[in-house]
Amino acid sequence: MSAVPLTYNNNAWYSGLDPYLVGKRENFMIQGVTVDAIKDANGFTGEFQAVLKFNYGGESPSIGNLSTINPYSINAGGVVSTLYASDLFFKQSGVIRYGVPLVDHGGPGPINGKSVGIGVFDDGDLYQVAGGIQTLNSTQFLTTGTNLSTFGNGRTVWLTSSSANPTALQTGTTQITFNGPCIDDNAGCNHAEYTVTLNMNGAPIQGSQWYSFLAGISSGAITPYFTGSACGNDLLDAAIPEPSTWLMLSGGLGAILFRARRRN
């Protein structure tokens, strides 16, 4: 038995309202995320799953993980920026508390000529933004000369660490499937090019940080945050689940109350 997954849609992606969205809106980055802290009759099983509806505009592998996708180059005002798939973050009380790399990244060496720390992060693992693990924003390593007014200036995009081997709270995996090209035409694209599935599984010990994460996901107290690539292009900042999700939840509670009344 699963808890009801919570789905967060990127309405700015659908409508093109995001002023920082560069390029074809149907062909860049994020449509939405569905998250699920899975339960059985005894409570949390310890499994967590996130499914991302994702467009990138780079290479098109049939299967694998996002690390198989080559960086995407975009020309903005004559400056070519090399863009990488950024990290998925999770907010609690409006503050970024956790991060999951969607591609392996880090280690010595700059990105676009700027330092990104020495920590090596594995894709699919969950890291706490604490104890030396920090975040990088789009401005910190965007290609020099790019017009910041064109992009999401200062948006959080990557994990970084001064430790060469930052410790993951929970290990996991990412897997990507290609759904076919997304065509930008008058009708608009009606599907995401990629489905990215993230899976983690750990012992759900009450009082542990992993258990707290699962409980926060299940209640909607911990919500996903994603901004596209190193330039901060496109944004999903989910404060609450979509209304239909809560309708399903309230409907389930209503059914339970109705049955309880009939028994009395």
Sequence and secondary structure as in RCSB ss.txt:
>XXXX:A:sequence
MSAVPLTYNNNAWYSGLDPYLVGKRENFMIQGVTVDAIKDANGFTGEFQAVLKFNYGGESPSIGNLSTINPYSIN
AGGVVSTLYASDLFFKQSGVIRYGVPLVDHGGPGPINGKSVGIGVFDDGDLYQVAGGIQTLNSTQFLTTGTNLST
FGNGRTVWLTSSSANPTALQTGTTQITFNGPCIDDNAGCNHAEYTVTLNMNGAPIQGSQWYSFLAGISSGAITPY
FTGSACGNDLLDAAIPEPSTWLMLSGGLGAILFRARRRN
>XXXX:A:secstr
     EEEE HHHHHT  TT  S GGGSEEEEEEEEEEEETTEEEEEEEEEEEEE SS   SEE GGGS  EEEE
ETTEEEEE    EEEEETTEEEEEE SS EESSS BTTB   S EE TT BEES TTEEEEEHHHHS TT  GGG
S TT EEEEEESSSS   SB EEEEEEE      STT   S SEEEEEEEE    TTSHHHHHHHHHHHTSEEEE
EEETTTTEEEEE SS  HHHHHHHHHHHHHHHHHHHHH 
